[in-house]
Amino acid sequence: MAESEKEAMEKARKAEEELKKMEQKTPKGEMTVEEAGHFGGEIGGHKGGEATLEKHGPEFYSEIGHKGGQKVKELIKKGEEEEKK
């Protein structure tokens, strides 16, 4: 397992633990929308990443990272050209 995967799993585990602690401290229904959204995003985001990894494989992340980098490079070049005008 790659180091970044381990870090993501650890982050999700900690978020789940924190959610359990919050549930023990807060009576059901008294968590704020912000708190619930934060924890839902932590857990759901991790699970979504796992599903994407299983479906597309690790090469997919390299590919989309490269495409993003190329787009940034293109935008920087356009910006520099506009400044010269």
N, C-alpha and C positions, 0 to 999 in steps of 0.2 A: 504494500500500500504506500502511495506517495506521501511525502511529508505534508503537502497541502491538504490531502484528503484526511489525514490524521488530525490536522488542526481543525478542519471543518467539523469532523465528527466530535471532537472534544468541545468545540464551541456549542454545537447543538445539544450535547449532553449537559453542559453547564446551564444552558437556557432552560432545558427541561427541569433540571433540579431547582433552578430559581423559580420557575412557574409553580412547582410543587410547594415550595416554601411560601410563595405568595398566597396560594390557595389555603394553606394552613392558617395564615395570619388573617386573611380577609374572608369574611363570610361570603358564601356563594352569591353572585350577582352584584358585588360591591367593587369589583375591579373596574378601573376606569377604561374607557375605550382605548386611550393611548397605551395603557399597560397591556391590555389584551392584544392590541395590534402589534406591539413590539415583540411579544413572546410568540405570537402566531407567525410573524415574519421570520423569526429566528428558526423556528422548527420547520415551518413549511418551506422556507428557502433551501434549507439543507436537504429536505426530502426531494424537492424538485431538482436539485443539482445531482442527486444520486440517480434519479430516473433518467436524466439527460445523459449522464455518464454511461449508464447501462445501455441506453438506446443507441447512442452515437459513438461511444468509445472516447478514449483520452485524446485521440488525434483531432477530434472535433474542436476541442478547446484551443488547441494550437492553431488550427485553421481560422477560427473566428478572431483569435487574438491577432493573427497576422493581417487579416482583412481590416480590422480596426486600426492597426498601426499604419497601414497603407493609406487609409482614409485621412488620418490625422496628418500624415506627411503631405498628402495632396492639399488639404486645407491650409496648412502652413505656407506651402508654396504659393497658393492663390492669394493669401493675405500679404505675402511679401511682394508679389507682383502689383497688387493694388496700392501698396504704399509707395511704390516707385512712380506711379502715375501722378 
